[in-house]
Amino acid sequence: MTARPYIEPVHYSVLGPLRVERATGPVEIRGAKERLLLARLVAASGRVVGTADLVDTLWGDAPPPSAGKSLQTFVVRLRNTLEPDRSGPPQVLVT
């Protein structure tokens, strides 16, 4: 996969409370699972994180049967929050 440049930089702070900021100001990540997912992805520092690892991060040893579908929903919510005005493929959170 070839990395694409970000249209607008997004800054993350993970020491202490998770904070996200774009040029337009702070971004509120509302859901607890979305915050945990984002923190895990930021900790990976641009490396690919597999589905099994993300499911383990979000649910530990007891994932629900719908974990895969729920994970997809959390990713979509994060994409929409991080790039609310996006048209076209995502630039910040890519598959």
C-alpha positions in Angstrom: 0.0 0.0 0.0 1.3 3.4 -0.9 1.0 6.1 1.7 -1.1 9.1 0.6 -0.3 12.6 2.0 -2.9 14.0 4.4 -5.0 16.8 3.0 -5.1 18.4 6.5 -2.8 17.4 9.4 -4.4 15.8 12.4 -2.5 15.9 15.7 -2.9 13.3 18.5 -2.0 13.4 22.2 -2.1 10.1 24.0 -0.2 10.8 27.2 -3.0 11.5 29.6 -6.4 11.9 28.0 -6.7 11.2 24.3 -6.9 14.5 22.4 -7.3 15.0 18.7 -6.9 18.3 17.0 -7.2 19.5 13.4 -6.5 22.9 11.9 -10.1 23.8 12.6 -9.8 23.0 16.3 -10.3 20.0 18.7 -12.1 16.9 17.5 -14.3 15.2 20.0 -14.2 11.4 19.9 -17.3 10.5 21.8 -17.5 6.7 22.0 -15.3 4.8 24.5 -14.6 2.1 21.9 -13.8 4.7 19.2 -11.3 6.3 21.6 -9.7 3.0 22.5 -9.5 2.0 18.8 -8.0 5.4 17.8 -5.4 5.1 20.7 -4.4 1.7 19.5 -4.0 2.8 15.9 -2.0 5.9 17.0 0.2 3.6 19.1 0.9 1.5 16.0 2.5 4.6 14.4 1.4 4.1 10.8 1.9 0.3 10.8 -0.9 -2.0 9.8 -2.9 -3.4 12.7 -4.8 -6.6 12.0 -8.4 -7.2 12.7 -7.7 -9.8 15.4 -5.5 -7.4 17.3 -8.1 -4.7 17.1 -10.8 -7.0 18.3 -8.6 -8.1 21.2 -7.9 -4.4 22.1 -11.6 -3.6 22.2 -13.0 -6.7 23.8 -10.2 -8.7 25.3 -10.8 -12.5 25.7 -14.6 -12.2 25.4 -15.5 -10.6 22.0 -19.1 -10.7 21.1 -20.2 -12.7 18.0 -20.7 -9.4 16.2 -17.2 -8.1 17.0 -16.1 -7.9 13.3 -19.1 -6.0 12.2 -19.0 -3.7 15.3 -15.3 -3.0 14.5 -16.3 -1.9 11.0 -18.9 0.4 12.5 -16.3 2.0 14.9 -13.9 2.5 12.0 -16.6 4.2 9.9 -17.5 6.5 12.9 -13.9 7.4 13.4 -13.4 8.2 9.7 -16.5 10.4 9.7 -15.3 12.2 12.8 -11.7 12.7 11.7 -12.6 13.8 8.2 -16.2 15.2 8.3 -15.9 17.0 5.0 -14.2 14.2 3.1 -15.2 13.4 -0.4 -13.6 10.4 -1.9 -11.4 7.9 -0.2 -10.3 8.4 3.4 -6.9 10.1 4.0 -6.4 9.7 7.7 -7.7 6.3 8.6 -7.2 4.0 5.6 -7.7 0.2 5.2 
